[in-house]
Amino acid sequence: MPPAFRRAVEALRTARLRSEMEVEPTRPPQRLAPYAYAVEAAVVDDGEDLADGRLVLLHDPAGHEAWKGTFRLVTLVRAELEPEMAADPLLPEVCWSWLTGALEARGLAYGEASGTVTMAGSHYFGGLAERRPATQIEIRASWTPREGLGGVPDTAAHLAAWSDLLCQIAGLPPAPAEPSGPAGATGTGAGVVSLPQRRGPQGA
């Protein structure tokens, strides 16, 4: 296991997230990169799932031309929208700005960002006719986190920014800023949770 990838995964586990976030490691996709680690998360408030997503950390020690780096973060975020929000024609642009804004709000350097924002409407009939129409939004995106000391990006801060996006698309109000990694950690703060531990990162 490359030391840089091991340190990046260990840093992910130090991320301090909002208490509404339920996060756990999951099996990463295969063959996207020599090494991969993934987490899945849901925003849960009063027992209701408001949004869910998956964040994958990829690493290629030899570098990747399209990434312009040795690390890449890939995400999928989904949520059901209120009808008033779904009617906004600028919603796709707004949702993309939530992603870039979440990264920039935490002062994170990144590059080669790309992705899609997809909206899908559902209308119910027959035995489901009592349900009101619903609109789901899905953000698929990837970006290259800039590498810091030792060639390792601040993955804890990127995970925290991603969780900010997930909470925003779920409709939660902003939370007070919390330390996102070991550099600013001062103990367990109110309203934050730590990523569950596991034995070690999985290689793709």
C-alpha positions, 0 to 999 in steps of 0.5 A: 500500500503506497504510504501517500494513499495510506495517509490519505485514507487515515486522514479521511477517518479524522474528518469531523462531520455534522451529527445528521450525517451517517457515514460508513466505509463501503466497497470501492468501485473496481478498475478505476485506479490502482487504489481506491477507498469509498464511503457512503453517507446519508443525511438523517433528520428526525429519522427521515433520510433527506439525502444520500451519497457516495464519495470515492478516493482514487489514487494512481502513484504514476499519475493520471493525465486526465486528473493532472495529479495522483489523487482523484475524488469522485462523488454521487449525491442524491436528494428529493426536492420540494416542488417549489425548488424543483420548478427553478430553471436555474437549479442545475447551475445552483446545485453545481455552485453548491459543490464548488462553493463547499470546496472554496468555503473551506479554502480547498485547492482543486482542479479539473472539476467536471460532472453532471446535474440530473433532474428526474420527475416521478408521477404516480398512478393506480395504487400509488396515485395518492402520492404527490409528484416528486422530483429527484436531483442527482449530482455526479462529479469528480475533481483533483484535490491539490496535494499538500505536504508529502504529496497527500491532499487534505482528504479530511477537509474534502470529506467535510466539504462534501458533507456540507454539500450533502447537508445543503442539498438536503435542505439543512440550515448551515452549521457553525464551522467545525475543525475538519482534520487533525490540524484543527482538532481540539477534542470532540465538539458538539454536533459532530461525529467521526467516521467509523474505523475499519481495518484498512483501505481496500485496493481496487 
